[in-house]
Amino acid sequence: MNRYDRQPQPAEEAVVEYLDGEYRVRKPGAYVRCAVTGEPIPLEELRYWNVDLQEPYSGPHAKLMRLRAQKPD
């Protein structure tokens, strides 16, 4: 299937499985929510996630914030 054959995605939140270097859409949707900021991330713009925590991030800043929060003092 190419990008011109795709059906429009529903404007609801997708359920995604985050893998190394890629992700798998388990339930179709238009976006996922950043685990740090809560802002919606369109699937076509999703570039940052954590495989172990299964969390998406809106950008590198959000991912760094999450990593700092997990770091033991």
RODO-2510 file (C-alpha; in nm, 4 decimals, decimal comma):
residues 73
     n   res          X          Y          Z
     1     m     0,0000     0,0000     0,0000
     2     n     0,1423     0,3421    -0,0844
     3     r     0,0588     0,6732     0,0746
     4     y    -0,2042     0,7528    -0,1870
     5     d    -0,3967     0,4319    -0,1147
     6     r    -0,4232     0,4920     0,2599
     7     q    -0,7590     0,5395     0,4192
     8     p    -0,8040     0,8556     0,6301
     9     q    -0,7223     0,7856     0,9938
    10     p    -0,9864     0,8514     1,2561
    11     a    -0,9196     1,1650     1,4639
    12     e    -0,8759     0,9634     1,7805
    13     e    -0,5760     0,8449     1,9771
    14     a    -0,3854     0,5481     1,8350
    15     v    -0,2547     0,2550     2,0371
    16     v     0,1075     0,1932     1,9442
    17     e     0,3710    -0,0675     2,0323
    18     y     0,7152     0,0949     2,0384
    19     l     0,9980    -0,1160     1,8981
    20     d     1,3679    -0,0541     1,8294
    21     g     1,3784     0,1935     1,5397
    22     e     1,0119     0,1548     1,4475
    23     y     0,6653     0,1266     1,5938
    24     r     0,3614    -0,0892     1,5259
    25     v     0,0112     0,0568     1,5265
    26     r    -0,2164    -0,1718     1,7301
    27     k    -0,5272     0,0466     1,7056
    28     p    -0,5512     0,3014     1,4228
    29     g    -0,5697     0,6643     1,5123
    30     a    -0,4333     1,0025     1,4156
    31     y    -0,2037     1,0674     1,7112
    32     v    -0,0479     0,9538     2,0398
    33     r     0,0033     1,1648     2,3529
    34     c     0,3459     1,2669     2,4787
    35     a     0,4159     1,0886     2,8090
    36     v     0,5769     1,4037     2,9541
    37     t     0,3795     1,7005     2,8186
    38     g     0,0490     1,5342     2,7302
    39     e     0,0402     1,7090     2,3934
    40     p    -0,0883     1,5133     2,0925
    41     i     0,1762     1,3933     1,8456
    42     p     0,0530     1,3110     1,4935
    43     l     0,1794     0,9631     1,4022
    44     e     0,3576     1,0969     1,0938
    45     e     0,5604     1,3274     1,3233
    46     l     0,6443     1,0672     1,5912
    47     r     1,0240     1,0397     1,6179
    48     y     1,1004     0,9849     1,9882
    49     w     0,9931     0,7035     2,2191
    50     n     1,1214     0,4678     2,4869
    51     v     1,0978     0,0959     2,4109
    52     d     1,1390    -0,0160     2,7729
    53     l     0,8746     0,2215     2,9101
    54     q     0,6560     0,2046     2,5955
    55     e     0,6163     0,5841     2,5979
    56     p     0,6122     0,8400     2,3144
    57     y     0,7732     1,1853     2,3436
    58     s     0,6981     1,5041     2,1539
    59     g     1,0672     1,5781     2,1007
    60     p     1,4185     1,5394     2,2372
    61     h     1,3544     1,7887     2,5178
    62     a     1,0605     1,5828     2,6504
    63     k     1,2638     1,2628     2,6317
    64     l     1,5507     1,4219     2,8257
    65     m     1,3062     1,5461     3,0889
    66     r     1,1782     1,1881     3,1365
    67     l     1,5324     1,0470     3,1566
    68     r     1,6321     1,3045     3,4183
    69     a     1,3208     1,2241     3,6234
    70     q     1,4160     0,8539     3,6290
    71     k     1,7826     0,9074     3,7175
    72     p     1,8561     0,8159     4,0811
    73     d     2,0132     1,0982     4,2842
***
